[in-house]
Amino acid sequence: MTSQVIVPHRPGPLVDVPDDNGPDEPRPRLIGTPEMVLTVGGGGLLAAVLLAGLPSWVSVVAVACLALGLALPAHAGLLTLMRRRAERRRRETFGRGTLLVLSDPSVRRLVAAYARLERTADAGMARDAGHLALAEVAGMLGGRAPQALERDFITSRAEAVSALADRLAEGPVMPVELLDADSLARIRALLT
């Protein structure tokens, strides 16, 4: 599991955040001085072989220089396209829900309890209540690690979702519909 996940807008599995290649990686230039020298030199040498009748082995050197001068920019262009595609995929992933950072043990415990709910067959409303708990925590944190005062809020939800997952292991729960209730109230209603 990565150090960040996306809590989707609707109940369902959490989405791992793709790795970021980040600005630490140098961006290759498409064409620089060495590439230009190789391309122009190889082209000029090939023209000299054809026009001036130089030895045929020189044409092999000319073609090698020309190929190398063109291959390097082509490779840099391919790397640029791959990086753009990865960045687009990463942006699309962030658009699927709310970022949740897993640096704190209480957050990891909540995510693990929700994963247990996800693996339970016919979780239904229990999964929805667990998802609501995750969404409340992710919304409160806004993509950052929790502060000391927020850990009690997260821990209470982690314990409730864990208790709900334990209860579901014994059998299905009775559906209860509560309007405008937070996740703890919904989970407590499902546990009774």
N, C-alpha and C positions, 0 to 999 in steps of 0.2 A: 504494500500500500504506500502511496506517496505521502508527502507531508501536507498536502492540500487536496481537498475534494470539493466537488460542486454538489450542493444539495439541490436537486431538480425542483422545478416549480410544482410538479405534481408528484404524488407518492410513487416511488420506484427506486431502483438501485442508484447508489451514489456514483458519481462520475469522477474518475481520476483525472487530475489536471495534467495535461501533457508537459513533458520537460521543456524548459525554456532554454534555447541556445544562447539567448541573451546578448547584450552588447559587448561582453567580454571577448567574444570570438571576433577576430579581425575580419572585416568585410573585404573579400578579394576584389581588386580592380579588374575590369574586363580586359583592358589592354594597356600595357605599360611599355616602357622603353625597351626592355629585353624582347618582348613579343614583337614589337615593331621592327627592331633590328633583325631578328630571325626571319620574319616574314619578308621584309624588303630585301634583305641580303639573299635569302633563298630564291626569291623571285628573280632578282637581278642575276644571280649565278646561273639559274636555269635558262634565262634569256641569253646569257653569254655563251652557254654550251650550245644552244640551238643556232645562234646567229654567227658566233665566231668559230665554231667547230672545235671547242675545247674537248679534252679526253672525256670518254663516256663515264668514267668513275666519278667525275666532278658532278654529273647530273644526279647521282645517288646522294651526294652530300647536299646538293641544292634542294632536292625533294625532301630530305630529312629536315633541313632547316625550315623549309616552308611548312611542312606538316607540324613540326614542333611549335612554330610561331602561331599557327592557327589552332592547335589543340589546346594550348594553355588558356586562351580566352574562351574557348568553347567550354572547357571544364569549369572555369570561373562562372560563366553564365549558367551552367547547369546547377552549380552550388547555390547561386542566387535564387534560381527558380525553386529549388527544394526548400530553401530557407523561407521564402515567401509563402509557400504552401503550408509549411509547419506553423508559421505565425498566423495564417488565416484559420487553420484548424484550432489553434489555441484560442483565438478570439471567439470562434463559434462555440467552443466548449464553455467559455465564460458566459456566453449568452443563454446557456441552457438552465441556469439557476444561480444560486448564491454561493460565494466562495466561503469555505470553512477551513481554517488552519488547524492542523492536528498536532500542534506543538505541546499542548497541555494534556496531562493524563485524564482529566475529567472529560475533555472533549473526545479523546480517543475511546474512553469507556462508553460514552453516549453513542458514538459511531459503531462500536462493536455490538452494543445492545440492539441497535437498529438493524445491523446486518443479521443478527439472530432472528429478528422479526421477519426480515426479507426472505430468509430461508424457510420459514414456517409456512406450510401449505394452508390455504384458506385463512390468512391472517386478517384480511378485510379491514374492518374498522380499527383493529388494533394497529395494523400497519399505518393507517391514516393518522392515528393519534401519535405514533412514534415519529412519523414524518413531520407532523406539526411541531413536536418537541425539537427536532433537528432544525426546522425552519425558524423557530423562535430564537434558538441559540445562534444560528448563522446570521440572522437579521440583526441581532443585538451586537454581535462581534464585528460584522461588516468587513470580514477578511483579515482581521488582526487576531493576535493571541489574547486570551482573556486576562483581565486584571484581577487582583485579589478579591475585590468585592463581587465580581461576576461569577466566581467559581462555585459559590453556594447555589446560585440559580442553575448553573449547568449540572452540578452534581445531583440536585434534586430531580432533574429531568432524566439524567442517566440512570439513577436508581429506579425511577418509576418505569422507564422503558425496559430496563432489565427485569424488573418484577413482572411486567406484562409479558415479556418473552418467556419467563419461567412458567407463568400461568398458562400460556398457550401451548407449552410443551405437554401439559396435562390434558388438554382438550380445548375445544372452541369456547369462546366467551359469548355471552349474551349481547346482541347489538343494542346499543344505547345511543340515542341522538340528542346531543346538547348543542344548542345554538349559541354562538358567540362565547364559547368557553375556551379557556386556554388548554394547553396539552395536559397539564397535571390534573385538571378537573375531568377531562375526558378519560384519561387513563384510570383515575380512581373510580369513575363510574363503570368502566369495563371490568375492573378487578372485583367489584362488589356483586 
